[in-house]
Structure formats: C-alpha cells, structure tokens
Amino acid sequence: MGEAGKVRLLREKNLHLLFELTLGFKAVFALAEIVAGVATYLVPQRYFLALVVWITRDEFAEDPHDLLANFLLHTVQHLSVDAQRFAGLYLLGHGVVKLWLVAGLQCERLWYFPVSIVVFALFIAYQAYRFTYTHSVWLLLVTALDIVVIALTWHEYTYLRSKHSAA
C-alpha cells in the first residue's frame, strides 16, 4: 500500500471514529429525551412548578428580573395539560425513533443510512421551524449536530457501499 493509500485509510478510520462518536452523542440525547418524555407526560404540572421555583429561587433572590428564571417560571405557569402531554409524547417519540436509527446505523445495515438521513433532515426542518419561534441556542446546537451526523452518515454509507460492492 502506497503513502496515499495509508493517508486515505487513516482518514477513513478517523471519519469512522467521528461517526461513531456522534452516534454515541445521539444515543445519549435519545435516551435523555425518552426519560424526559416519560417524566413530562406522567409528572403533574404542580411538581414542575415546584421544581422550577426551587431551581430559580437563588436567581430571583439576586435579580427578580432575571430573564431566564422569569421565562422558565412563566412557561411552567402557563403550560396547559394538553401542551404538557404533547411535549411528553413528542419527546418520547423523537427519542425512540432516534435510538432505533442509531442502533441500525451501529449495526451497519445499509438501508438504515438513507432512512436516517431523511428522518434527520425532517428533524432539522422541524427544528428550523421551531427556531423561528423560540430562537433557542440549544436548538441551533442540536441542529448543527444533526447536520454533522447527516454528513458523516452519508460518508459512511458511501464507504460501506463501496466496500460491500468490492467484496
């Protein structure tokens, strides 16, 4: 194997490692979404309110006009039961779908790759839509991670397809 071949192999190994790492992040986020979804669906609103009051009490003591603390308190106080149930089901469904896709990608089943790309692209579209309302930095970070995952998934897919066709 020539020098160019060694460099290419090292590049492929590094990209595969990065792919595996991003899948690990996606799996952790998916598990967190599942837990948050179940909690959001099952925990009564008054407990969320008590939790937010407890979390923000120091902020309110320092600055009664704290933007984030007031936002959290206002959101929980005005959260309807229907909105809470929707959020719980959305988080649960979103987490389950992501975990299923990550598991399929880890197993290197080729058909999971294009399906994952389409599903992650749909998540990005929805997140972009939600960003127009929330302007959440966290939403931008999750969207950026999804874009990286799509690029790495496409690369991994083309690499695995060429490897399978060569075999």
Secondary structure, 3 states (H helix, E strand, C coil): CCHHHHHHHHHHHHHHHHHHHHHHHHHHHHHHHHHHHHHHHHCCHHHHHHHHHHHHHHHHHHCCCCHHHHHHHHHHHCCCHHHHHHHHHHHHHHHHHHHHHHHHHHCCCCCHHHHHHHHHHHHHHHHHHHHHHHCCHHHHHHHHHHHHHHHHHHHHHHHHHHHHHHC
